[in-house]
Amino acid sequence: MPAKLNIAIIADPEIPVPPVLYGGIERIINSLIIELKQKGHQVSLFAHPDSKTVADKQYNYPSTKQSITGLLGNTLLVSRLLFSKPDVIHTFGRLAYLSALLPTGIPKIMSYQREPTLSQIQKSMRIAAKGSLMFTGCSDYISNQIVPFAPAATVYNSVSMDDYTFCSEVKNNAPLVFLGRIEQIKGPHHAITIAKQTNRKLVIAGNIPDYAQAYFNEQIKPFIDGEQITYTGPVNDEQKNKLLGSAAAFLMPIEWNEPFGIVMAEALACGTPIIALKGGSTTEVVINGHNGFLCDDIKGMAKAVQNMSNIDRKNCRNDAERRFSSTVMTSAYENLYLKMINKN
């Protein structure tokens, strides 16, 4: 077993690694590459042409579009790994990119950051060489869906603790913050309701997808007054650090099962407690009464806002370091790499 590994990492093609604004998975990949390099491993990356990482080699996708032609061209590029034969292939991208590689004995790990497509997982397991393919989920909520059909483990997503400043205290009139895609399932309209009910200021930040523009115009924009309710648009890493660190609490009023929600880890790294509705990974990330509050409904979230001073912000930072640091995540993946290599 080699002490230092040759690792191929596959990203999706649409967003550079690391991203400038939106792109949680791409930030995770960048952190993983940095940590693996610091451990002495050799890393190659398949990614968007504008990616700028410390990987030893970068292979640029011929297409950054979601199309049949783009999928075929990108799959052909990834198939070059048939000839370079890395010690392990780790993909955060489309499972289809592994098509030509599945029958080989090269160890392969597919990491799901969203709801898994179980039919594809079952098909890939039928094609893959025995013992050569396993999966990870970014939460137990995700990995538990995979376990009945394939080997799977949970590896929580991470943030670089050096990129987020711990704020031990905030002003008495510090705002609540909503940060994420501005769309209904993320619940920014609920955040407005909570701010109104508790008479707190609210800062909303994040990108508006094209498909959600009507939602924004109808349910968010009419309430933006620049005083109590503010919308700042998308934020970069520096702005995000300042925004989350100066917040009294981070609101997570989701209407769906959140696969992970990297912004929760970012908030905790700043020492900011989370107030969230139960759904998907929030029941794993939020430790009720320790780093925030888990709630059954919006009324419960509003009540939790009144009690958020009971949360020690140092507990939030400590929890982020213990469970969601890039060092912890990288060690977990490294252990899986070695486990897969030992099986083959």
Secondary structure by P-SEA (a helix, b strand, c coil): cccccbbbbbbbcccccccccccaaaaaaaaaaaaaaaabbbbbbbccccccccccbbbbbccccccaaaaaaaaaaacccccccccbbbbcccccccccccccccbbbbbbccccaaaaaaaaaaaccccccccccccaaaaaaaccccbbbbbbbbcccccbbbbccccccbbbbbbccccccccaaaaaaaaaaacbbbbbbccccccaaaaaacccccccccccbbbbccccaaaaaaaaaacccccccccccccccaaaaaaaaacbbbbbcccccccccccccccbbbbccaaaaaaaaaacccccaaaaaaaaaacccaaaaaaaaaaaaaaaaaac
